[in-house]
């Protein structure tokens, strides 16, 4: 008889109080250190004017290489797991500029989205483009960051200066894991000129651009300067720096790649366990009914 009374007390009082206590604990946002798969990445975006060339197809419409790069990064951010850390930088002339060190993705998603949206060719501090030196600069900066982030260098490979100085990319070979993402078409296209209202007012002429790039040629129409993806140079730079290379064909490719080996890593992270406590509280709430049914 005493055992039955103890069971009834346990069922009616102890279990509900325990469930209530666990439910209350969920309001203090409890966390636990658990293994989690994350991606730590720094995106460096080419913002030189050749990235304004509109030869990337998006849902049947042509968009600029720069818009394609930004849209691809945004698509990728939506598919990276919380706990991932993301940094953003840009390349122009012969230098890369890291805007900020990697920050946690989900806590700062709105900030990251806004920064990427506002990347523009108008932010460039010089008009020429030396991809090899820009990549060398970016690798040096990313190599100094904590947690060994992956570098993703998005560019069309357009060179508008001769290689007067070739940096020793081999010295930074293997220091950083990552990708060179080539953006642009195989056919030469014109590079638009914009006014202050971002309206096209013409196209770059060959006489306006000094280049040692043999891929660039004059069109038959008014000696316009033409640009295309320079996969040959980018492949050479990738080999020298031991980076992988991706020719971007759609916005989903990069997300799929970063969410796979060797870019996704397992790390110990503080993890929200409210859902675990919620399930436990629910089970404790239902347990008295199960015990009652068993004793009938």
C-alpha angles and dihedrals in degrees: 000000000000090000091054091050091049090051092050091049090049091049098045102036117013099046095046091047091049091049090049092050092051091048090051090052090061090067092067092059098242118206136190132198104252135160112262136176111240141162123226109196143161117206115207112190125200106230098177117129096258085069086070090070109116106224103118118101119221117177090333095311127105116238132175122270090245092052089048091052093050093045090049092052091048091050089050095050091055090058102043116100122253110263090049117125122221132192127185131207141155139223130219134153104348102325139074120218119205107211094196140344118261113292131190109281105219097042092050102030095122092050092049092048092051094047092050092046091054098050106121142169086241089071092066114116095205136023105231128078130220107173097185093055091043092053091047090052093048094049091051092053097044092047089063095055124100124255094027099265122206116248120223110190111191116197145132091231091238112164116198097171132054116253096259088156123026110195118222097258090169089068089064093043111136094001091111130031117222156086143288106214113203115209124188144060132284093236120076114252136182123265112227126228116220134203125219090280092053092250116144110250099171144313135276115270124217091240089060095057127063108206141162092195111119092201091070116085138165119263121229088247117080095322094282118184112245130205136193139166108288099210092162094065093039091053090051092050091047091053093048093050096036093239125143120243130223125187103210114231100157138009095251098061097080095049091051092049097048091049090060137064132325094020101050114073137189113236136165109254137170102259129197107246099180091112091056092050090046092055091046091051090050092051091050090050092053096041096079090058091050091050091047092052090049094053094049 
